[in-house]
Amino acid sequence: MKRFIFLPHTADIKIRVYGKNIEEIINNSLLALKNFWKPKLRKTKVEKKINIKSKNETDLLIDFLSEVLAQTYIEKAIFLKF
């Protein structure tokens, strides 16, 4: 089963993410972002707690990924697992 595919976009990236439930969709979204940036990862494990409240699963996914992107630039880290 596909986890994600990159789609054409003129200005940013566009990704279609697949999953059976919200947790799988979030994890596959993080995997897609990792593949987009193609970083050279060190084998250092860092955990970050992110608290988000949203009115539905769609908003939760959008809010979570927005926070992950912000933390990626702030912490200079790539988050791999939800």
JOJOZI-V216231 format. One line per field, one symbol per residue. ss: DSSP state (@ for helix, = for strand, . for the rest). phi: phi as a letter, one per 40 degrees, with the letter a starting at -180 (. if undefined). psi: psi as a letter, one per 40 degrees, with the letter a starting at -180 (. if undefined). Layout:
ss=???
phi=???
psi=???
//
This chain:
ss=...====......====....@@@@@@@@@@@@@@@@...................@@@@@@@@@@@@@@@@@@@.......
phi=.ccaacbcacbbbbbbbbicaccccccccccccccccfcccccbcbbbcbbbbbcacccccccccccccccccccfbbcbac
psi=hidiihiiiddaihhhhiididdddddddddddddddfihiifhhhihhhhhhieiddddddddddddddddddefihhdh.
//
